Amino acid sequence: MRSFIAALITLIVVIVGSIFYTIYVDHIANDLIKQIDKISYSIDKKGWKETEKEYKSFKKHYLIHEKTLYLLITHEQISTMNTLIDALSSYVASHDKKNSLAFSAMLKFQFINIPQEEYLSLSNIL
């Protein structure tokens, strides 16, 4: 009976922890998506000075979350995001609207993909 209760408590802790983990990852991803949307809007509708300002704000915001993301998601995902961020930086600096919009869309897709891959499922637990 004690082992059953211990197993049940362990299962409850894993499920509750996974729910909080998923909510936190989703919050970070949505926050970064909003930042990318601001950059995309700025590229499309505003000038490059505003775009560079939005990019710097995004980069600062991303660096705050990057250390946490290393603990929560795979390093491949972070490496891909860092590559896209560096490419976006160079395209924004060179005022290349087409590639800036393309790379901001790819970056947004990466952030959308994070919570979808990290949701609680039985295969993730086992």
Number of C-alpha atoms within 10 A of each C-alpha: 6 7 8 9 10 11 12 12 12 12 12 12 12 13 15 12 13 17 14 11 17 19 14 14 22 20 13 18 21 17 16 21 21 13 20 22 15 18 26 23 14 20 24 15 11 12 11 18 14 15 22 18 13 21 23 14 14 21 18 12 14 18 11 11 15 16 10 12 19 14 9 15 15 12 12 10 16 15 12 14 19 15 13 19 20 14 16 22 19 14 18 21 15 11 17 14 14 11 15 23 21 14 19 22 17 17 22 22 13 18 22 16 14 21 21 12 12 17 16 17 11 7 6 9 9 5
